[in-house]
Amino acid sequence: METISPSPLEEALSLLQCELVARRHRFNPEAVTWAQYDVLERLRIGGALRPSVLSQQLGVAPAQVSKALRVLKDLGLIEQSPDKTDKRVQTTQLSAQGVSFMERAQHQRRNAAQQVASVMTVEEQALFAALCRKAVLGLQTGDDPRA
């Protein structure tokens, strides 16, 4: 069987991904998954939201949102209460512990950005930011049918 060497781009992406995941594990003793983190981030940005809105914003099935909400509630990171306009529906928001978790995540992102900035010129930082946005756009266009 022939071994295919990764391209320099593939190696760089893999190395960056490994470092970011390792950093995330260090600040995440709650073991919040990526999907659960996405829910927390939407709540941080949007405030109290209905599960149906979260499902729509995240582009996932309502059952996936419900599962994430159950775990996050058990971890004490969210609170749920009856919706003000429809008491049959629950709205979800970050708890004080959830706000603290998201502040910790923000601190870690800022710290990582400062560490990266310390080894780059201002021009390199701007180029890196632009290339990261472009890479994300490329990744968001969907799965590669050749894979």
SERO-200693 format. One record per atom (N, C-alpha, C, CB): residue number from 1; residue in three letters; atom name; x, z, y. Coordinates in Angstrom, 2 decimals. Glycine has a CB too. Layout:
% SERO-200693
   fifi   palo   lumdren      east        up     north
    NUM    ala        CA         X         Z         Y
...
% end
This chain:
% SERO-200693
   fifi   palo   lumdren      east        up     north
      1    met         N      0.85      0.00     -1.18
      1    met        CA      0.00      0.00      0.00
      1    met         C      0.89      0.00      1.24
      1    met        CB     -0.96      1.22      0.00
      2    glu         N      0.58     -0.89      2.16
      2    glu        CA      1.38     -1.05      3.37
      2    glu         C      0.95     -0.02      4.42
      2    glu        CB      1.24     -2.47      3.93
      3    thr         N      1.93      0.64      5.01
      3    thr        CA      1.66      1.58      6.08
      3    thr         C      1.70      0.84      7.41
      3    thr        CB      2.68      2.76      6.06
      4    ile         N      0.67      1.01      8.21
      4    ile        CA      0.61      0.37      9.52
      4    ile         C      1.02      1.40     10.56
      4    ile        CB     -0.82     -0.19      9.82
      5    ser         N      2.06      1.08     11.30
      5    ser        CA      2.53      1.98     12.34
      5    ser         C      1.57      1.96     13.52
      5    ser        CB      3.96      1.60     12.80
      6    pro         N      1.31      3.14     14.08
      6    pro        CA      0.42      3.16     15.25
      6    pro         C      1.11      2.54     16.47
      6    pro        CB     -0.01      4.62     15.57
      7    ser         N      0.31      1.97     17.33
      7    ser        CA      0.84      1.41     18.57
      7    ser         C      1.23      2.56     19.49
      7    ser        CB     -0.21      0.47     19.27
      8    pro         N      2.05      2.29     20.50
      8    pro        CA      2.39      3.35     21.47
      8    pro         C      1.14      3.95     22.13
      8    pro        CB      3.33      2.81     22.54
      9    leu         N      0.13      3.11     22.41
      9    leu        CA     -1.10      3.62     23.01
      9    leu         C     -1.82      4.55     22.05
      9    leu        CB     -2.03      2.45     23.41
     10    glu         N     -1.93      4.15     20.78
     10    glu        CA     -2.59      5.00     19.78
     10    glu         C     -1.85      6.32     19.64
     10    glu        CB     -2.66      4.28     18.43
     11    glu         N     -0.53      6.27     19.60
     11    glu        CA      0.26      7.50     19.51
     11    glu         C      0.03      8.41     20.71
     11    glu        CB      1.74      7.17     19.38
     12    ala         N      0.03      7.81     21.90
     12    ala        CA     -0.17      8.59     23.13
     12    ala         C     -1.55      9.23     23.15
     12    ala        CB      0.01      7.71     24.37
     13    leu         N     -2.59      8.47     22.78
     13    leu        CA     -3.95      9.02     22.74
     13    leu         C     -4.06     10.14     21.72
     13    leu        CB     -4.97      7.91     22.42
     14    ser         N     -3.44      9.95     20.56
     14    ser        CA     -3.48     10.97     19.51
     14    ser         C     -2.79     12.25     19.97
     14    ser        CB     -2.83     10.44     18.23
     15    leu         N     -1.63     12.09     20.58
     15    leu        CA     -0.89     13.25     21.07
     15    leu         C     -1.67     14.00     22.14
     15    leu        CB      0.48     12.82     21.62
     16    leu         N     -2.24     13.26     23.09
     16    leu        CA     -3.04     13.88     24.15
     16    leu         C     -4.26     14.59     23.57
     16    leu        CB     -3.48     12.82     25.19
     17    gln         N     -4.94     13.92     22.63
     17    gln        CA     -6.12     14.53     22.00
     17    gln         C     -5.74     15.82     21.28
     17    gln        CB     -6.77     13.54     21.02
     18    cys         N     -4.66     15.80     20.53
     18    cys        CA     -4.22     17.00     19.81
     18    cys         C     -3.93     18.15     20.77
     18    cys        CB     -2.98     16.70     18.97
     19    glu         N     -3.25     17.85     21.86
     19    glu        CA     -2.92     18.89     22.84
     19    glu         C     -4.18     19.45     23.49
     19    glu        CB     -1.98     18.33     23.91
     20    leu         N     -5.11     18.58     23.87
     20    leu        CA     -6.34     19.04     24.52
     20    leu         C     -7.19     19.88     23.56
     20    leu        CB     -7.16     17.85     25.03
     21    val         N     -7.27     19.46     22.30
     21    val        CA     -8.03     20.23     21.31
     21    val         C     -7.38     21.59     21.08
     21    val        CB     -8.14     19.45     19.97
     22    ala         N     -6.05     21.62     20.98
     22    ala        CA     -5.34     22.89     20.78
     22    ala         C     -5.59     23.84     21.95
     22    ala        CB     -3.83     22.65     20.60
     23    arg         N     -5.54     23.31     23.18
     23    arg        CA     -5.79     24.13     24.36
     23    arg         C     -7.22     24.66     24.35
     23    arg        CB     -5.53     23.33     25.64
     24    arg         N     -8.16     23.81     23.95
     24    arg        CA     -9.56     24.21     23.92
     24    arg         C     -9.77     25.36     22.93
     24    arg        CB    -10.45     23.01     23.54
     25    his         N     -9.11     25.28     21.79
     25    his        CA     -9.26     26.34     20.79
     25    his         C     -8.73     27.68     21.30
     25    his        CB     -8.53     25.96     19.50
     26    arg         N     -7.71     27.64     22.13
     26    arg        CA     -7.14     28.89     22.65
     26    arg         C     -8.08     29.60     23.60
     26    arg        CB     -5.82     28.61     23.35
     27    phe         N     -8.87     28.87     24.38
     27    phe        CA     -9.77     29.53     25.34
     27    phe         C    -11.17     29.72     24.76
     27    phe        CB     -9.85     28.74     26.64
     28    asn         N    -11.41     29.32     23.53
     28    asn        CA    -12.75     29.28     22.96
     28    asn         C    -12.88     30.18     21.73
     28    asn        CB    -13.11     27.85     22.59
     29    pro         N    -12.72     31.51     21.89
     29    pro        CA    -12.86     32.39     20.73
     29    pro         C    -14.27     32.39     20.14
     29    pro        CB    -12.47     33.80     21.10
     30    glu         N    -15.24     31.94     20.93
     30    glu        CA    -16.62     31.86     20.45
     30    glu         C    -16.82     30.71     19.46
     30    glu        CB    -17.58     31.71     21.62
     31    ala         N    -15.83     29.83     19.35
     31    ala        CA    -15.89     28.65     18.47
     31    ala         C    -17.05     27.73     18.82
     31    ala        CB    -16.00     29.09     17.02
     32    val         N    -17.30     27.56     20.11
     32    val        CA    -18.34     26.64     20.57
     32    val         C    -17.91     25.23     20.23
     32    val        CB    -18.59     26.80     22.12
     33    thr         N    -18.82     24.46     19.62
     33    thr        CA    -18.51     23.08     19.24
     33    thr         C    -18.59     22.18     20.47
     33    thr        CB    -19.48     22.59     18.14
     34    trp         N    -18.14     20.95     20.31
     34    trp        CA    -18.23     19.97     21.40
     34    trp         C    -19.67     19.75     21.79
     34    trp        CB    -17.57     18.64     21.00
     35    ala         N    -20.56     19.61     20.81
     35    ala        CA    -21.98     19.37     21.11
     35    ala         C    -22.58     20.55     21.87
     35    ala        CB    -22.77     19.13     19.80
     36    gln         N    -22.24     21.77     21.46
     36    gln        CA    -22.74     22.96     22.15
     36    gln         C    -22.16     23.04     23.56
     36    gln        CB    -22.40     24.23     21.35
     37    tyr         N    -20.89     22.68     23.70
     37    tyr        CA    -20.27     22.68     25.02
     37    tyr         C    -20.98     21.69     25.94
     37    tyr        CB    -18.76     22.34     24.92
     38    asp         N    -21.34     20.52     25.41
     38    asp        CA    -22.07     19.54     26.21
     38    asp         C    -23.38     20.12     26.74
     38    asp        CB    -22.35     18.27     25.39
     39    val         N    -24.07     20.89     25.91
     39    val        CA    -25.31     21.54     26.34
     39    val         C    -25.01     22.52     27.47
     39    val        CB    -26.00     22.27     25.15
     40    leu         N    -23.98     23.34     27.29
     40    leu        CA    -23.60     24.31     28.32
     40    leu         C    -23.24     23.62     29.63
     40    leu        CB    -22.43     25.18     27.84
     41    glu         N    -22.53     22.52     29.54
     41    glu        CA    -22.13     21.79     30.75
     41    glu         C    -23.35     21.22     31.47
     41    glu        CB    -21.15     20.65     30.40
     42    arg         N    -24.31     20.70     30.72
     42    arg        CA    -25.55     20.20     31.34
     42    arg         C    -26.31     21.33     32.02
     42    arg        CB    -26.45     19.52     30.29
     43    leu         N    -26.33     22.49     31.41
     43    leu        CA    -27.01     23.64     32.01
     43    leu         C    -26.25     24.14     33.24
     43    leu        CB    -27.16     24.78     30.98
     44    arg         N    -24.94     24.08     33.19
     44    arg        CA    -24.14     24.48     34.36
     44    arg         C    -24.45     23.57     35.54
     44    arg        CB    -22.62     24.43     34.03
     45    ile         N    -24.57     22.29     35.28
     45    ile        CA    -24.82     21.31     36.34
     45    ile         C    -26.27     21.34     36.79
     45    ile        CB    -24.45     19.91     35.87
     46    gly         N    -27.20     21.41     35.82
     46    gly        CA    -28.62     21.23     36.14
     46    gly         C    -29.43     22.49     36.29
     46    gly        CB    -29.23     20.43     35.11
     47    gly         N    -28.86     23.65     35.99
     47    gly        CA    -29.64     24.88     36.04
     47    gly         C    -30.57     24.97     34.85
     47    gly        CB    -30.44     24.96     37.35
     48    ala         N    -31.71     25.61     35.03
     48    ala        CA    -32.67     25.79     33.94
     48    ala         C    -33.29     24.44     33.57
     48    ala        CB    -33.78     26.81     34.34
     49    leu         N    -33.20     24.10     32.28
     49    leu        CA    -33.72     22.81     31.81
     49    leu         C    -34.55     23.00     30.55
     49    leu        CB    -32.57     21.84     31.54
     50    arg         N    -35.51     22.12     30.37
     50    arg        CA    -36.29     22.08     29.13
     50    arg         C    -35.45     21.41     28.03
     50    arg        CB    -37.64     21.32     29.34
     51    pro         N    -35.69     21.77     26.78
     51    pro        CA    -34.97     21.11     25.69
     51    pro         C    -35.16     19.59     25.68
     51    pro        CB    -35.43     21.68     24.36
     52    ser         N    -36.35     19.12     26.04
     52    ser        CA    -36.59     17.67     26.05
     52    ser         C    -35.71     16.97     27.08
     52    ser        CB    -38.07     17.38     26.35
     53    val         N    -35.47     17.63     28.20
     53    val        CA    -34.60     17.06     29.24
     53    val         C    -33.16     17.05     28.74
     53    val        CB    -34.71     17.87     30.56
     54    leu         N    -32.74     18.13     28.10
     54    leu        CA    -31.39     18.18     27.53
     54    leu         C    -31.20     17.07     26.51
     54    leu        CB    -31.12     19.55     26.89
     55    ser         N    -32.18     16.89     25.65
     55    ser        CA    -32.13     15.85     24.63
     55    ser         C    -31.96     14.48     25.26
     55    ser        CB    -33.38     15.88     23.76
     56    gln         N    -32.74     14.22     26.29
     56    gln        CA    -32.68     12.93     26.97
     56    gln         C    -31.33     12.75     27.67
     56    gln        CB    -33.82     12.82     28.00
     57    gln         N    -30.87     13.75     28.38
     57    gln        CA    -29.61     13.65     29.12
     57    gln         C    -28.41     13.47     28.19
     57    gln        CB    -29.40     14.88     29.98
     58    leu         N    -28.46     14.13     27.04
     58    leu        CA    -27.34     14.07     26.11
     58    leu         C    -27.44     12.88     25.16
     58    leu        CB    -27.26     15.35     25.31
     59    gly         N    -28.62     12.26     25.10
     59    gly        CA    -28.80     11.13     24.21
     59    gly         C    -28.78     11.51     22.74
     59    gly        CB    -27.75     10.10     24.47
     60    val         N    -29.31     12.69     22.44
     60    val        CA    -29.35     13.16     21.05
     60    val         C    -30.78     13.54     20.68
     60    val        CB    -28.40     14.37     20.85
     61    ala         N    -31.02     13.66     19.39
     61    ala        CA    -32.35     14.01     18.90
     61    ala         C    -32.71     15.44     19.31
     61    ala        CB    -32.41     13.87     17.36
     62    pro         N    -34.00     15.69     19.56
     62    pro        CA    -34.44     17.04     19.90
     62    pro         C    -34.02     18.09     18.88
     62    pro        CB    -35.95     17.07     20.05
     63    ala         N    -33.99     17.73     17.60
     63    ala        CA    -33.58     18.68     16.57
     63    ala         C    -32.13     19.12     16.76
     63    ala        CB    -33.76     18.07     15.17
     64    gln         N    -31.28     18.21     17.21
     64    gln        CA    -29.88     18.56     17.46
     64    gln         C    -29.77     19.53     18.63
     64    gln        CB    -29.05     17.29     17.75
     65    val         N    -30.57     19.31     19.65
     65    val        CA    -30.56     20.22     20.80
     65    val         C    -31.06     21.59     20.37
     65    val        CB    -31.43     19.66     21.96
     66    ser         N    -32.15     21.62     19.60
     66    ser        CA    -32.70     22.90     19.13
     66    ser         C    -31.67     23.69     18.33
     66    ser        CB    -33.94     22.66     18.28
     67    lys         N    -30.95     23.00     17.46
     67    lys        CA    -29.92     23.67     16.65
     67    lys         C    -28.83     24.25     17.56
     67    lys        CB    -29.31     22.69     15.63
     68    ala         N    -28.37     23.46     18.52
     68    ala        CA    -27.33     23.93     19.44
     68    ala         C    -27.83     25.13     20.24
     68    ala        CB    -26.90     22.80     20.39
     69    leu         N    -29.08     25.07     20.70
     69    leu        CA    -29.63     26.16     21.49
     69    leu         C    -29.73     27.45     20.68
     69    leu        CB    -31.02     25.79     22.02
     70    arg         N    -30.10     27.35     19.41
     70    arg        CA    -30.18     28.55     18.55
     70    arg         C    -28.81     29.23     18.46
     70    arg        CB    -30.68     28.18     17.13
     71    val         N    -27.78     28.44     18.22
     71    val        CA    -26.44     29.00     18.09
     71    val         C    -25.98     29.60     19.42
     71    val        CB    -25.44     27.92     17.62
     72    leu         N    -26.18     28.87     20.51
     72    leu        CA    -25.76     29.36     21.82
     72    leu         C    -26.50     30.63     22.22
     72    leu        CB    -25.98     28.28     22.88
     73    lys         N    -27.77     30.72     21.83
     73    lys        CA    -28.55     31.94     22.10
     73    lys         C    -27.99     33.11     21.29
     73    lys        CB    -30.05     31.72     21.78
     74    asp         N    -27.67     32.84     20.01
     74    asp        CA    -27.09     33.89     19.17
     74    asp         C    -25.74     34.37     19.71
     74    asp        CB    -26.91     33.37     17.73
     75    leu         N    -25.00     33.46     20.34
     75    leu        CA    -23.71     33.82     20.94
     75    leu         C    -23.87     34.52     22.29
     75    leu        CB    -22.85     32.58     21.11
     76    gly         N    -25.10     34.55     22.81
     76    gly        CA    -25.36     35.19     24.09
     76    gly         C    -24.97     34.35     25.30
     76    gly        CB    -24.64     36.49     24.16
     77    leu         N    -24.78     33.04     25.09
     77    leu        CA    -24.33     32.17     26.17
     77    leu         C    -25.47     31.55     26.97
     77    leu        CB    -23.46     31.07     25.62
     78    ile         N    -26.68     31.61     26.43
     78    ile        CA    -27.85     31.08     27.13
     78    ile         C    -29.00     32.07     27.06
     78    ile        CB    -28.29     29.72     26.54
     79    glu         N    -29.96     31.88     27.96
     79    glu        CA    -31.21     32.65     27.96
     79    glu         C    -32.35     31.65     28.01
     79    glu        CB    -31.27     33.65     29.18
     80    gln         N    -33.45     32.01     27.40
     80    gln        CA    -34.63     31.14     27.43
     80    gln         C    -35.81     31.94     27.96
     80    gln        CB    -34.94     30.56     26.03
     81    ser         N    -36.66     31.24     28.72
     81    ser        CA    -37.85     31.87     29.27
     81    ser         C    -38.94     30.82     29.39
     81    ser        CB    -37.55     32.53     30.67
     82    pro         N    -40.20     31.27     29.48
     82    pro        CA    -41.29     30.30     29.61
     82    pro         C    -41.13     29.46     30.88
     82    pro        CB    -42.65     31.02     29.63
     83    asp         N    -41.43     28.18     30.76
     83    asp        CA    -41.38     27.27     31.90
     83    asp         C    -42.39     27.71     32.94
     83    asp        CB    -41.64     25.80     31.46
     84    lys         N    -42.05     27.58     34.21
     84    lys        CA    -42.95     28.03     35.28
     84    lys         C    -44.21     27.18     35.37
     84    lys        CB    -42.23     28.00     36.61
     85    thr         N    -44.11     25.91     35.00
     85    thr        CA    -45.28     25.02     35.11
     85    thr         C    -46.05     24.88     33.81
     85    thr        CB    -44.84     23.66     35.58
     86    asp         N    -45.40     25.16     32.68
     86    asp        CA    -46.06     25.04     31.38
     86    asp         C    -45.54     26.15     30.48
     86    asp        CB    -45.81     23.63     30.73
     87    lys         N    -46.31     27.20     30.35
     87    lys        CA    -45.88     28.40     29.62
     87    lys         C    -45.66     28.15     28.12
     87    lys        CB    -46.91     29.50     29.79
     88    arg         N    -46.13     27.00     27.62
     88    arg        CA    -45.92     26.68     26.20
     88    arg         C    -44.50     26.20     25.93
     88    arg        CB    -46.92     25.61     25.75
     89    val         N    -43.80     25.85     26.99
     89    val        CA    -42.45     25.28     26.86
     89    val         C    -41.42     26.29     27.37
     89    val        CB    -42.34     23.94     27.65
     90    gln         N    -40.29     26.35     26.69
     90    gln        CA    -39.20     27.23     27.11
     90    gln         C    -38.22     26.44     27.99
     90    gln        CB    -38.46     27.82     25.87
     91    thr         N    -37.72     27.08     29.02
     91    thr        CA    -36.58     26.52     29.75
     91    thr         C    -35.35     27.33     29.36
     91    thr        CB    -36.82     26.55     31.31
     92    thr         N    -34.23     26.68     29.44
     92    thr        CA    -32.97     27.30     29.03
     92    thr         C    -32.01     27.29     30.20
     92    thr        CB    -32.36     26.57     27.81
     93    gln         N    -31.30     28.39     30.36
     93    gln        CA    -30.27     28.46     31.39
     93    gln         C    -29.10     29.26     30.87
     93    gln        CB    -30.84     29.10     32.70
     94    leu         N    -27.98     29.15     31.56
     94    leu        CA    -26.81     29.93     31.18
     94    leu         C    -27.07     31.41     31.42
     94    leu        CB    -25.57     29.46     31.97
     95    ser         N    -26.64     32.24     30.50
     95    ser        CA    -26.65     33.69     30.71
     95    ser         C    -25.41     34.04     31.53
     95    ser        CB    -26.69     34.48     29.34
     96    ala         N    -25.29     35.30     31.91
     96    ala        CA    -24.09     35.74     32.63
     96    ala         C    -22.85     35.48     31.78
     96    ala        CB    -24.18     37.25     33.00
     97    gln         N    -22.98     35.72     30.49
     97    gln        CA    -21.86     35.46     29.56
     97    gln         C    -21.57     33.96     29.49
     97    gln        CB    -22.19     36.02     28.15
     98    gly         N    -22.61     33.13     29.53
     98    gly        CA    -22.43     31.68     29.53
     98    gly         C    -21.74     31.19     30.80
     98    gly        CB    -23.77     30.98     29.38
     99    val         N    -22.12     31.76     31.93
     99    val        CA    -21.47     31.42     33.20
     99    val         C    -19.99     31.78     33.12
     99    val        CB    -22.15     32.15     34.40
    100    ser         N    -19.69     32.95     32.58
    100    ser        CA    -18.31     33.40     32.42
    100    ser         C    -17.53     32.44     31.51
    100    ser        CB    -18.26     34.83     31.86
    101    phe         N    -18.15     32.02     30.42
    101    phe        CA    -17.53     31.08     29.50
    101    phe         C    -17.19     29.77     30.22
    101    phe        CB    -18.46     30.79     28.30
    102    met         N    -18.14     29.25     30.98
    102    met        CA    -17.92     27.98     31.68
    102    met         C    -16.87     28.13     32.79
    102    met        CB    -19.24     27.47     32.27
    103    glu         N    -16.82     29.29     33.43
    103    glu        CA    -15.78     29.55     34.43
    103    glu         C    -14.40     29.57     33.77
    103    glu        CB    -16.05     30.88     35.17
    104    arg         N    -14.34     30.16     32.58
    104    arg        CA    -13.09     30.18     31.82
    104    arg         C    -12.66     28.76     31.47
    104    arg        CB    -13.25     31.03     30.54
    105    ala         N    -13.62     27.94     31.06
    105    ala        CA    -13.33     26.54     30.73
    105    ala         C    -12.82     25.80     31.97
    105    ala        CB    -14.58     25.84     30.16
    106    gln         N    -13.47     26.03     33.10
    106    gln        CA    -13.05     25.38     34.34
    106    gln         C    -11.63     25.81     34.72
    106    gln        CB    -14.03     25.71     35.49
    107    his         N    -11.35     27.09     34.57
    107    his        CA    -10.01     27.60     34.87
    107    his         C     -8.97     26.91     33.98
    107    his        CB     -9.96     29.14     34.67
    108    gln         N     -9.30     26.75     32.70
    108    gln        CA     -8.37     26.09     31.77
    108    gln         C     -8.15     24.62     32.16
    108    gln        CB     -8.91     26.17     30.33
    109    arg         N     -9.22     23.93     32.57
    109    arg        CA     -9.08     22.53     33.00
    109    arg         C     -8.20     22.45     34.25
    109    arg        CB    -10.47     21.90     33.29
    110    arg         N     -8.45     23.34     35.20
    110    arg        CA     -7.67     23.35     36.44
    110    arg         C     -6.21     23.66     36.14
    110    arg        CB     -8.25     24.39     37.44
    111    asn         N     -5.97     24.62     35.27
    111    asn        CA     -4.61     24.98     34.88
    111    asn         C     -3.91     23.79     34.21
    111    asn        CB     -4.61     26.19     33.94
    112    ala         N     -4.61     23.11     33.32
    112    ala        CA     -4.03     21.94     32.66
    112    ala         C     -3.72     20.85     33.68
    112    ala        CB     -4.98     21.39     31.57
    113    ala         N     -4.63     20.63     34.62
    113    ala        CA     -4.41     19.61     35.65
    113    ala         C     -3.19     19.96     36.50
    113    ala        CB     -5.65     19.47     36.55
    114    gln         N     -3.03     21.23     36.81
    114    gln        CA     -1.87     21.65     37.61
    114    gln         C     -0.57     21.46     36.83
    114    gln        CB     -2.01     23.13     38.03
    115    gln         N     -0.61     21.74     35.53
    115    gln        CA      0.59     21.55     34.71
    115    gln         C      0.95     20.07     34.62
    115    gln        CB      0.37     22.13     33.30
    116    val         N     -0.05     19.22     34.44
    116    val        CA      0.20     17.78     34.39
    116    val         C      0.71     17.30     35.75
    116    val        CB     -1.08     17.00     34.00
    117    ala         N      0.08     17.76     36.82
    117    ala        CA      0.49     17.36     38.17
    117    ala         C      1.94     17.74     38.46
    117    ala        CB     -0.43     17.98     39.22
    118    ser         N      2.39     18.84     37.88
    118    ser        CA      3.75     19.30     38.16
    118    ser         C      4.83     18.37     37.61
    118    ser        CB      3.94     20.69     37.58
    119    val         N      4.47     17.48     36.69
    119    val        CA      5.45     16.55     36.13
    119    val         C      5.20     15.11     36.58
    119    val        CB      5.44     16.63     34.60
    120    met         N      4.28     14.92     37.53
    120    met        CA      3.95     13.59     38.03
    120    met         C      4.02     13.55     39.55
    120    met        CB      2.56     13.15     37.56
    121    thr         N      4.34     12.38     40.06
    121    thr        CA      4.25     12.18     41.51
    121    thr         C      2.78     12.04     41.88
    121    thr        CB      5.07     10.92     41.97
    122    val         N      2.48     12.09     43.16
    122    val        CA      1.10     11.91     43.62
    122    val         C      0.59     10.54     43.19
    122    val        CB      1.02     12.07     45.16
    123    glu         N      1.43      9.53     43.28
    123    glu        CA      1.03      8.18     42.88
    123    glu         C      0.74      8.11     41.38
    123    glu        CB      2.13      7.16     43.26
    124    glu         N      1.59      8.76     40.57
    124    glu        CA      1.37      8.79     39.13
    124    glu         C      0.08      9.53     38.79
    124    glu        CB      2.57      9.46     38.42
    125    gln         N     -0.20     10.61     39.52
    125    gln        CA     -1.45     11.34     39.28
    125    gln         C     -2.66     10.45     39.54
    125    gln        CB     -1.51     12.59     40.18
    126    ala         N     -2.63      9.71     40.64
    126    ala        CA     -3.74      8.82     40.97
    126    ala         C     -3.89      7.73     39.91
    126    ala        CB     -3.54      8.18     42.36
    127    leu         N     -2.77      7.17     39.47
    127    leu        CA     -2.81      6.13     38.44
    127    leu         C     -3.32      6.71     37.12
    127    leu        CB     -1.41      5.52     38.24
    128    phe         N     -2.84      7.90     36.75
    128    phe        CA     -3.28      8.55     35.51
    128    phe         C     -4.78      8.81     35.55
    128    phe        CB     -2.52      9.87     35.28
    129    ala         N     -5.27      9.32     36.67
    129    ala        CA     -6.71      9.59     36.81
    129    ala         C     -7.51      8.30     36.66
    129    ala        CB     -7.02     10.25     38.17
    130    ala         N     -7.06      7.23     37.30
    130    ala        CA     -7.76      5.95     37.21
    130    ala         C     -7.73      5.41     35.79
    130    ala        CB     -7.14      4.92     38.18
    131    leu         N     -6.59      5.51     35.13
    131    leu        CA     -6.48      5.02     33.75
    131    leu         C     -7.32      5.86     32.79
    131    leu        CB     -5.02      5.02     33.31
    132    cys         N     -7.39      7.17     33.03
    132    cys        CA     -8.25      8.03     32.19
    132    cys         C     -9.71      7.62     32.31
    132    cys        CB     -8.08      9.52     32.57
    133    arg         N    -10.16      7.40     33.56
    133    arg        CA    -11.54      6.96     33.76
    133    arg         C    -11.80      5.62     33.07
    133    arg        CB    -11.86      6.85     35.27
    134    lys         N    -10.84      4.72     33.17
    134    lys        CA    -10.98      3.41     32.53
    134    lys         C    -11.00      3.55     31.00
    134    lys        CB     -9.82      2.48     32.96
    135    ala         N    -10.16      4.44     30.46
    135    ala        CA    -10.13      4.68     29.02
    135    ala         C    -11.46      5.25     28.54
    135    ala        CB     -8.99      5.63     28.65
    136    val         N    -12.01      6.20     29.29
    136    val        CA    -13.30      6.78     28.93
    136    val         C    -14.38      5.71     28.93
    136    val        CB    -13.69      7.92     29.91
    137    leu         N    -14.37      4.86     29.93
    137    leu        CA    -15.34      3.77     29.99
    137    leu         C    -15.21      2.88     28.75
    137    leu        CB    -15.14      2.94     31.27
    138    gly         N    -13.98      2.58     28.37
    138    gly        CA    -13.76      1.77     27.17
    138    gly         C    -14.28      2.45     25.92
    138    gly        CB    -12.29      1.47     27.01
    139    leu         N    -14.08      3.76     25.82
    139    leu        CA    -14.56      4.51     24.66
    139    leu         C    -16.08      4.62     24.64
    139    leu        CB    -13.94      5.90     24.64
    140    gln         N    -16.69      4.65     25.81
    140    gln        CA    -18.14      4.80     25.89
    140    gln         C    -18.89      3.50     25.62
    140    gln        CB    -18.52      5.32     27.25
    141    thr         N    -18.20      2.38     25.56
    141    thr        CA    -18.89      1.11     25.35
    141    thr         C    -19.40      0.96     23.92
    141    thr        CB    -17.97     -0.05     25.68
    142    gly         N    -19.04      1.88     23.06
    142    gly        CA    -19.57      1.85     21.70
    142    gly         C    -18.46      1.73     20.68
    142    gly        CB    -20.54      0.71     21.53
    143    asp         N    -18.88      1.76     19.44
    143    asp        CA    -17.93      1.68     18.33
    143    asp         C    -17.37      0.28     18.22
    143    asp        CB    -18.59      2.10     17.01
    144    asp         N    -16.13      0.21     17.83
    144    asp        CA    -15.47     -1.06     17.61
    144    asp         C    -15.98     -1.64     16.29
    144    asp        CB    -13.91     -0.90     17.58
    145    pro         N    -16.63     -2.82     16.31
    145    pro        CA    -17.16     -3.39     15.07
    145    pro         C    -16.05     -3.77     14.10
    145    pro        CB    -18.00     -4.61     15.38
    146    arg         N    -14.81     -3.85     14.56
    146    arg        CA    -13.70     -4.20     13.68
    146    arg         C    -13.17     -2.99     12.91
    146    arg        CB    -12.57     -4.82     14.48
    147    ala         N    -13.62     -1.79     13.28
    147    ala        CA    -13.08     -0.58     12.65
    147    ala         C    -13.59     -0.40     11.25
    147    ala        CB    -13.43      0.65     13.47
% end
